Amino acid sequence: MEVKVMRLNLALFFVGFLGIMSVIPFVSQILAMQQGELPMPLFLLQIISVAQSSLMLLLMVFMGSIFAKKVGLTAPVISAMVHSNSIYTALRPQLIPALVGGVLGGVFILVFLGMLSGYLPADFIQAGAKLAPPWYTKVLYGGITEELLIRWGLMSFLVWCSYRLTQRKGADIKVHNYVLAIILSGIIFGVGHLPVAFALTSEATIPLVLYIILGNAGFGFIAGYLYWKYGLECAMGAHMLAHVTMIICALLVPL
C-alpha cells in the first residue's frame, strides 16, 4: 500500500473514530437504564462497543480506499490535506451543495416525521425523546462515521459491483451504476436503523418501519448524490447540517 494511501486511510479512520468515541456517553446512558444487573462491568461493555465499531470502521475505510478509486469517487479535502495541497481549494466547491443538501435533508426528515407521527407507536415517540443522543453524537457519529461506513465503504463497493456486473471491464462507468448504488446504500442505511427503533417500542408497526427506512433512505439519497458529484466531505457536511437543522427546527417548532 502506498504511503499516501495509508495516510489517507489513517486520516479517515481518525475522524471516524471521533464519532465512535462520541457515542460512549450515550451507550452508558442506555446501559444504565437496563433493568437487572449488567452481564459485565460497564467499562468492559464500553470497550467492547468501541472495539466492534472500530473494526467495522476499519473495514469500511479499507474497502473505500480500494473501490472508491476504481469508480472515480473521492475524498477531495482529506486527500488535499494528505498531499499537502490547498484544503480551501478542495473544500470550496462543496460548501453550497453541502449547505443546501443538509438543510433540505433535515427539513425532509422533519416533515416526514410530522406526516407519520400520529401513526407511530406512543412508546416509540416517548422513548425517542427520552433517549435522544446528544447533539455532538448526532453531528460526529452521524455526520462523519456513518458517511464513512455507508458512502465511502458500502456505496463505493456497490458502484464497483454494479459496474462489473453490467459493463465490460475497462469501459467508462455509466450513470446507472451510481444511481443504483445510491438507492441500495440509502435503503441499507435505513434498514440499519430498524433494530434500534424496534428496541424503543413494544409494537413494530408498518408506519414505524416506513418512517425509519424511508426517512433515513431519503436523506441517504441526498448524501449519496453529494458524494458522487462533490466528494465524501460534502456528504459529511450535509449530514452534519441535517442534524443541526433538525435540532434547530425542533426547538423552534416542536412536533
HELIX and SHEET records of a PDB file:
HELIX    1   1 VAL A    3  ALA A   32  1                                  30    
HELIX    2   2 LEU A   42  LYS A   70  1                                  29    
HELIX    3   3 PRO A   76  VAL A   82  1                                   7    
HELIX    4   4 ILE A   87  LEU A  116  1                                  30    
HELIX    5   5 SER A  117  TYR A  119  5                                   3    
HELIX    6   6 ALA A  122  LYS A  130  1                                   9    
HELIX    7   7 TRP A  135  THR A  137  1                                   3    
HELIX    8   8 LYS A  138  THR A  145  3                                   8    
HELIX    9   9 GLU A  146  GLU A  147  1                                   2    
HELIX   10  10 LEU A  148  MET A  155  3                                   8    
HELIX   11  11 SER A  156  THR A  166  1                                  11    
HELIX   12  12 VAL A  175  VAL A  191  1                                  17    
HELIX   13  13 LEU A  194  ALA A  199  1                                   6    
HELIX   14  14 ILE A  206  TYR A  230  1                                  25    
HELIX   15  15 LEU A  232  LEU A  252  1                                  21    
END                                                                             
